[in-house]
Amino acid sequence: MGRLMGYSLVRKGVARYLVVLAFCGANVNTLSAMEFIKDFYLPLTTNYDSNIQMVNNNQKSVITYAASPRLTLIAQDELNKFNFDASMFLQKSSDRKISEDRDDPSLSAGWQRDFSRGQFFVTSGYTKSSTRTTELNRSGLVAADGSAISKSVNLGLSYLLTDRYTLSTGLGYQSQEYTSIGLVDYTSKTINAKLSYLYSPTLAAFIHTSLNRYEETGITSGSRISKSTSAGVNYQANDRLTMVASAGVNQVSSGGRGWIGAYSLGYFLDDKSSINASITRSVSPSGLGGFEKSDSMNINYTRDLSARDRVGADFGWNINRSINQTRNKQLNAWYVHDLSQEWSLRANTQYRTLENGSQQADGYLVGLSIVFQYPNF
């Protein structure tokens, strides 16, 4: 069923969408003057997972074999930029009772139009993925390996009011469907606005407000509304250090009021290594019904060992503070060696934990990939 929905979207939705964008945004002469970028990416991966179900009793391991071809197309001129991205996640499992085979398409298309004092954009997407992956960070739930199907459309406008003030507005629509038991299908409609003030070339302040309406599919009386307002700053100290910080208040119609915030830091240690870190408290729609409040922390480190060798590590910690009250942590490390301009080898390992009340589980993963990339073919 997922495959048929994905193929149908390719034939009807995306194709029709790109035709509309082409007629709205460019004529024949414009298209002939455009520059085209085409990129093909294909990793072939084998993973061993010691406890993919994240249970503390009767743990079972599984080996998975995956191929993830991805095609990216970009066409742009001085005013317009069209992009199209299509990928397919194909996975075979050594034990389908533990982890089912996957056949998950992902499609996105967009158009951006620049004008004298700003820009307008519209994007549309379709994604099918495993609920075991999507819901772990959203709600801490590791359910049976079902599917999450997401469809979205977003429109945005950015306008330069003065040399220092910029106003950005956006509209968004998302529908989420699940095949796993215990998860609720829903739609989410958002509207947001952001006013930015450029204080100096290195410092900008902003105020952001958003309204999100959540409705369980087929249930009109089950709608909830989330309102958020926050203020923050963007600061670039120099070519090596960048920081973004914000804090604000969120109010959910069925869950009271609370604070939200985010802080991110990017720092180049030297010409070969960098570190990125972020801390976030957010409120977002969930398949458990309504909005979920969560805290997260992520730290990422990368280093170039040579012209052909790279290493990296990242740590993630997520606390869900709504229904499940769960905590999950992940520590990943990887190494990449370029065999040639198109081929590379990648080795990675992961250790993770999951706490849910008095229950605690952990597991580890070891993987090896060979990657083919053909940039700008």
C-alpha positions as CSV (number, residue, x, y, z in Angstrom):
1,M,0.0,0.0,0.0
2,G,2.8,2.4,0.9
3,R,4.6,1.8,-2.4
4,L,1.4,2.4,-4.4
5,M,0.8,5.7,-2.5
6,G,4.3,6.8,-3.1
7,Y,4.2,6.0,-6.8
8,S,0.8,7.7,-7.1
9,L,2.2,10.8,-5.6
10,V,5.1,10.8,-8.1
11,R,2.8,10.4,-11.0
12,K,0.1,12.9,-9.9
13,G,1.1,15.2,-7.0
14,V,4.7,16.0,-7.6
15,A,4.6,16.0,-11.4
16,R,1.5,18.3,-11.5
17,Y,3.1,20.5,-8.8
18,L,6.3,21.0,-10.7
19,V,4.4,21.9,-13.8
20,V,2.4,24.5,-11.9
21,L,5.6,26.0,-10.5
22,A,7.2,26.1,-13.9
23,F,4.4,28.0,-15.4
24,C,4.1,30.4,-12.4
25,G,7.7,31.0,-11.9
26,A,9.5,30.9,-15.3
27,N,8.9,31.0,-19.0
28,V,10.7,29.1,-21.7
29,N,13.5,31.7,-22.0
30,T,14.0,31.6,-18.2
31,L,14.4,27.8,-18.2
32,S,16.9,27.9,-21.0
33,A,19.0,30.4,-19.0
34,M,19.0,28.3,-15.8
35,E,21.9,26.4,-14.3
36,F,21.2,22.8,-13.4
37,I,22.7,20.8,-10.6
38,K,22.2,17.0,-10.4
39,D,23.4,14.8,-7.6
40,F,23.1,11.0,-7.1
41,Y,23.8,9.3,-3.8
42,L,23.7,5.6,-3.0
43,P,24.8,4.0,0.3
44,L,24.7,0.2,0.7
45,T,24.7,-0.6,4.5
46,T,24.8,-3.6,6.7
47,N,23.9,-3.1,10.4
48,Y,24.0,-5.4,13.4
49,D,21.6,-4.3,16.2
50,S,21.7,-6.1,19.6
51,N,18.3,-4.9,20.8
52,I,16.4,-3.1,18.1
53,Q,13.1,-3.4,20.0
54,M,14.6,-1.7,23.1
55,V,13.2,-4.2,25.7
56,N,14.9,-5.1,29.0
57,N,13.8,-8.8,28.8
58,N,14.1,-11.3,26.1
59,Q,16.4,-9.2,23.9
60,K,16.9,-10.3,20.3
61,S,19.4,-9.2,17.8
62,V,18.9,-8.6,14.1
63,I,21.0,-7.9,11.0
64,T,19.7,-5.5,8.4
65,Y,20.8,-4.9,4.8
66,A,19.8,-1.5,3.3
67,A,20.1,0.5,0.1
68,S,19.1,4.2,0.1
69,P,19.3,5.7,-3.4
70,R,18.7,9.5,-3.6
71,L,18.4,11.9,-6.5
72,T,18.6,15.6,-6.2
73,L,17.8,18.1,-9.0
74,I,18.2,21.9,-8.7
75,A,17.5,24.5,-11.4
76,Q,18.2,28.1,-10.7
77,D,18.7,31.5,-12.3
78,E,19.1,35.0,-10.9
79,L,15.5,35.1,-9.5
80,N,14.1,31.5,-9.4
81,K,15.2,28.3,-7.7
82,F,13.5,25.0,-8.3
83,N,14.4,21.8,-6.4
84,F,13.3,18.2,-6.4
85,D,14.5,15.4,-4.2
86,A,13.5,11.8,-4.4
87,S,14.8,8.8,-2.4
88,M,13.9,5.3,-1.5
89,F,14.9,3.4,1.7
90,L,15.0,-0.4,0.9
91,Q,15.8,-2.7,3.8
92,K,15.9,-6.5,4.3
93,S,15.9,-8.0,7.8
94,S,17.4,-11.3,9.0
95,D,14.3,-11.7,11.2
96,R,11.0,-10.2,10.0
97,K,9.3,-10.9,13.3
98,I,11.6,-8.5,15.0
99,S,12.1,-5.9,12.3
100,E,10.0,-6.0,9.1
101,D,11.4,-5.3,5.6
102,R,11.1,-1.6,4.6
103,D,10.2,0.0,1.3
104,D,9.9,3.7,2.1
105,P,9.8,6.5,-0.5
106,S,10.5,10.1,0.2
107,L,9.7,13.0,-2.2
108,S,10.0,16.8,-1.9
109,A,9.7,19.7,-4.4
110,G,10.0,23.4,-4.0
111,W,10.2,26.8,-5.6
112,Q,11.8,30.0,-4.4
113,R,11.3,33.4,-6.0
114,D,13.5,36.4,-5.1
115,F,12.4,39.9,-5.6
116,S,13.8,43.3,-4.8
117,R,13.1,43.3,-1.1
118,G,12.6,39.7,-0.2
119,Q,11.7,36.2,-1.3
120,F,8.7,33.9,-1.6
121,F,8.9,30.1,-1.3
122,V,6.6,27.1,-1.5
123,T,7.5,23.5,-0.7
124,S,5.7,20.2,-0.6
125,G,6.8,16.8,0.7
126,Y,5.8,13.1,1.2
127,T,7.7,10.8,3.5
128,K,7.1,7.2,4.6
129,S,9.3,5.9,7.5
130,S,9.4,3.4,10.4
131,T,7.5,4.4,13.5
132,R,10.3,2.7,15.5
133,T,12.6,5.6,14.2
134,T,10.2,8.5,14.1
135,E,8.5,8.0,17.5
136,L,11.6,7.3,19.6
137,N,12.6,11.0,19.8
138,R,9.1,12.4,19.5
139,S,7.4,10.5,22.3
140,G,9.9,7.9,23.6
141,L,7.6,5.1,22.3
142,V,9.3,2.2,20.6
143,A,6.2,0.5,19.1
144,A,5.9,-2.4,16.6
145,D,7.8,-1.6,13.4
146,G,4.9,0.0,11.6
147,S,4.9,3.0,9.2
148,A,4.5,6.7,9.6
149,I,3.3,8.5,6.5
150,S,3.7,12.3,6.4
151,K,2.5,14.8,3.8
152,S,3.2,18.5,4.0
153,V,2.8,21.8,2.2
154,N,4.5,25.0,3.4
155,L,4.4,28.6,2.0
156,G,6.6,31.5,3.2
157,L,7.3,35.1,2.6
158,S,10.3,37.2,3.7
159,Y,10.1,41.0,3.3
160,L,12.7,43.7,4.0
161,L,10.7,46.5,5.7
162,T,13.8,48.7,6.2
163,D,17.5,48.3,6.0
164,R,17.4,46.8,9.5
165,Y,13.9,45.3,9.9
166,T,12.8,42.0,8.2
167,L,9.4,40.4,8.5
168,S,8.9,36.7,7.7
169,T,5.6,34.9,7.6
170,G,4.6,31.3,6.9
171,L,1.7,28.9,6.5
172,G,2.0,25.1,6.9
173,Y,-0.2,22.0,6.6
174,Q,0.8,18.5,7.7
175,S,-1.1,15.2,7.8
176,Q,0.3,12.2,9.7
177,E,-0.9,8.6,9.3
178,Y,0.2,5.6,11.2
179,T,-0.1,1.8,10.8
180,S,1.1,1.0,14.3
181,I,-1.5,0.3,17.1
182,G,-1.6,3.0,19.8
183,L,-0.8,6.0,17.5
184,V,-3.4,8.5,16.3
185,D,-3.6,9.9,12.8
186,Y,-3.8,13.7,12.9
187,T,-3.5,16.9,10.9
188,S,-1.6,20.0,11.9
189,K,-2.1,23.6,10.5
190,T,0.4,26.3,11.5
191,I,0.8,30.0,10.9
192,N,3.8,31.9,12.1
193,A,5.5,35.3,11.9
194,K,9.0,36.6,12.8
195,L,10.3,40.1,13.0
196,S,14.1,40.5,12.9
197,Y,16.2,43.6,13.7
198,L,19.8,43.8,12.5
199,Y,21.6,45.6,15.2
200,S,25.1,45.2,13.7
201,P,26.7,43.0,11.1
202,T,27.4,40.4,13.8
203,L,24.2,40.7,16.0
204,A,20.5,40.4,15.1
205,A,17.5,40.2,17.5
206,F,14.1,38.7,16.7
207,I,10.6,38.0,18.0
208,H,8.8,34.9,16.8
209,T,5.1,33.9,17.3
210,S,3.2,30.8,16.0
211,L,-0.2,29.2,16.2
212,N,-0.6,25.5,15.6
213,R,-4.0,23.7,15.4
214,Y,-4.0,20.0,15.9
215,E,-6.9,17.7,14.9
216,E,-7.2,14.0,15.2
217,T,-8.3,12.7,11.7
218,G,-12.1,12.3,11.6
219,I,-12.7,13.9,15.0
220,T,-13.7,17.6,14.8
221,S,-14.3,18.0,18.6
222,G,-10.8,16.7,19.4
223,S,-8.9,19.7,18.2
224,R,-6.2,21.5,20.3
225,I,-4.4,24.7,19.8
226,S,-0.8,25.6,20.7
227,K,0.3,29.2,20.9
228,S,4.0,30.1,21.2
229,T,5.9,33.4,21.5
230,S,9.6,33.8,21.9
231,A,12.4,36.3,21.5
232,G,16.1,35.7,20.8
233,V,19.4,36.8,19.2
234,N,21.7,35.6,16.4
235,Y,25.3,36.3,17.1
236,Q,28.3,35.7,14.9
237,A,31.4,36.6,16.9
238,N,33.8,35.8,14.1
239,D,34.4,33.3,11.3
240,R,34.7,30.5,13.8
241,L,31.9,31.1,16.4
242,T,28.2,31.4,15.8
243,M,25.4,31.4,18.4
244,V,21.6,31.5,18.4
245,A,19.6,31.8,21.6
246,S,15.8,32.2,22.3
247,A,13.3,31.9,25.1
248,G,9.6,32.2,25.3
249,V,6.2,30.9,26.5
250,N,3.9,28.2,25.1
251,Q,0.3,27.7,25.9
252,V,-1.8,24.6,24.9
253,S,-5.6,24.8,25.1
254,S,-5.7,21.5,26.9
255,G,-2.5,21.5,28.8
256,G,-1.8,24.9,30.4
257,R,1.2,27.1,30.0
258,G,5.0,26.5,30.1
259,W,8.3,27.9,28.9
260,I,10.1,27.0,25.7
261,G,13.6,27.9,24.5
262,A,16.6,27.0,22.4
263,Y,20.3,27.5,22.4
264,S,22.7,26.5,19.7
265,L,26.5,27.0,19.2
266,G,28.7,26.3,16.3
267,Y,32.5,26.6,16.7
268,F,35.4,25.7,14.4
269,L,38.2,24.5,16.6
270,D,40.7,24.8,13.7
271,D,40.8,24.3,10.0
272,K,40.1,20.6,10.4
273,S,37.6,20.2,13.2
274,S,34.4,21.7,14.4
275,I,31.8,21.2,17.2
276,N,28.1,22.0,17.2
277,A,25.8,21.9,20.3
278,S,22.2,22.6,21.0
279,I,19.7,22.5,23.9
280,T,16.0,22.8,23.2
281,R,12.7,22.7,25.0
282,S,9.8,22.4,22.5
283,V,6.1,21.6,22.1
284,S,5.1,19.7,19.0
285,P,2.3,17.5,17.6
286,S,2.4,13.8,18.5
287,G,0.8,10.5,17.4
288,L,0.0,9.9,21.1
289,G,-2.8,12.5,20.8
290,G,-2.3,16.2,21.2
291,F,1.0,18.1,21.8
292,E,4.1,16.7,23.4
293,K,6.6,18.7,25.5
294,S,10.2,17.5,25.3
295,D,13.7,18.6,26.2
296,S,16.7,17.7,24.0
297,M,20.5,18.1,23.9
298,N,22.7,17.3,21.0
299,I,26.5,17.6,20.6
300,N,28.4,16.9,17.4
301,Y,32.1,16.8,16.7
302,T,33.8,16.2,13.3
303,R,37.5,16.2,12.3
304,D,39.4,15.7,9.1
305,L,42.3,13.4,9.6
306,S,43.6,13.8,6.1
307,A,42.3,14.6,2.6
308,R,40.6,11.2,2.5
309,D,39.9,10.3,6.1
310,R,37.3,11.8,8.5
311,V,36.0,10.9,12.0
312,G,33.1,12.2,14.0
313,A,31.0,11.6,17.1
314,D,27.7,12.9,18.4
315,F,25.6,12.6,21.6
316,G,21.9,13.0,21.9
317,W,19.7,13.1,25.0
318,N,15.9,13.5,24.8
319,I,13.4,13.7,27.6
320,N,9.7,13.5,26.9
321,R,7.7,15.3,29.6
322,S,4.1,14.6,28.5
323,I,2.4,11.2,28.4
324,N,5.2,8.6,28.6
325,Q,7.8,10.5,30.7
326,T,10.6,8.7,28.9
327,R,14.3,9.4,28.5
328,N,16.5,8.2,25.7
329,K,20.2,8.7,25.0
330,Q,22.3,7.9,22.0
331,L,26.1,8.0,21.5
332,N,27.3,7.6,17.9
333,A,30.8,7.4,16.4
334,W,31.8,7.1,12.7
335,Y,34.8,6.9,10.4
336,V,34.9,7.6,6.6
337,H,37.6,6.8,4.1
338,D,37.4,8.1,0.5
339,L,38.4,5.4,-1.9
340,S,38.1,7.7,-4.9
341,Q,36.1,10.8,-5.9
342,E,32.9,8.7,-6.2
343,W,33.4,5.8,-3.7
344,S,33.9,5.8,0.1
345,L,33.7,3.4,3.0
346,R,31.9,4.3,6.3
347,A,32.1,2.5,9.6
348,N,29.8,3.5,12.5
349,T,28.8,2.3,15.9
350,Q,26.1,3.4,18.3
351,Y,25.1,2.8,22.0
352,R,21.7,3.9,23.2
353,T,19.5,3.7,26.4
354,L,15.8,4.1,27.0
355,E,14.1,4.7,30.4
356,N,10.4,4.5,30.8
357,G,9.3,4.7,34.5
358,S,11.0,1.8,36.3
359,Q,11.9,0.1,33.0
360,Q,15.3,0.6,31.4
361,A,16.7,-1.0,28.2
362,D,19.9,-0.5,26.2
363,G,21.4,-1.7,22.9
364,Y,24.2,-1.2,20.5
365,L,24.6,-1.1,16.8
366,V,27.6,-1.7,14.5
367,G,27.4,-0.9,10.8
368,L,29.5,-0.8,7.6
369,S,28.6,1.1,4.4
370,I,30.0,1.5,1.0
371,V,28.8,4.7,-0.6
372,F,28.7,5.8,-4.2
373,Q,28.2,9.5,-4.9
374,Y,28.0,11.1,-8.4
375,P,27.9,14.9,-7.8
376,N,26.7,17.2,-10.5
377,F,26.6,14.5,-13.2
